[in-house]
Amino acid sequence: MSILAYCVTMAEVASKVSRAGVAGMTVESLNESGFRCFVSRREGDLPLSSLARREPALEFHSVLQELFQQNTIIPFRFPTVLADEADLSAHLKENAEQYRKALSRLENMVQMEIHLGFGQAETPGKSKVSGTQYLKQRQGRLRGLEKLAEKFRQAGEIRSWQKRESARGVRCFALIHRDDIAEFQRQIAEVTVNAEIAVRVTGPWPPTEFLKEK
């Protein structure tokens, strides 16, 4: 038997899944160490090659979103496949304290993401500027995005904040309470942004960037 793991919640939550899981498999929950782990079981091996496509990944995330709308969850990376229930039980026991702290600290919290980009930036291989000039230009753009990111950080009712550089700019992660989503969206919409900067706001998502305290 193979087990595909979706996510972990506290055992007492009343979450349920109304849809089929990956590849039409049934989604069920197993209790262990005070947690509920949502899984799909399949007789025999579950070949990873069959999961390395866009459709299974979308099916997986659809299950996560349905559960996330109901309660705080800790998602597994896709695909996390375990050999059997004994392996799953061992994993939950080994990580019980970490899961318990994270689920307690992040109860009713969600993650919003703000993607800040400077559009189609030239690369050294395709532009007429040297590599050194390109890096200086990129650093200048990044400084501008960092300043804008700080404005977004100060705009909303944010409990915690993370950011990192991406290939096209800066990704910001805001931890907020579920009840504050609409107000957060209203507040960040009031931030003034230069026309040449692209801003994309997504979420709410499970607060995966905040699983570990920093």
Secondary structure, 3 states (H helix, E strand, C coil): CEEEEEEEEECCCCCCCCCCCHHHCCCEEEEECCEEEEEEEECCCCCHHHHCCHHHHHHHHHHHHHHHCCCCCEEEEEEEEECCHHHHHHHHHHCHHHHHHHHHHCCCEEEEEEEEECCCCCCCCCCCCCHHHHHHHHHHHHHHHHHHHHHHHHHCCCCEEEEEEECCEEEEEEEEEHHHHHHHHHHHHCCCCCCCCEEEEEEEECCHHHCCCC
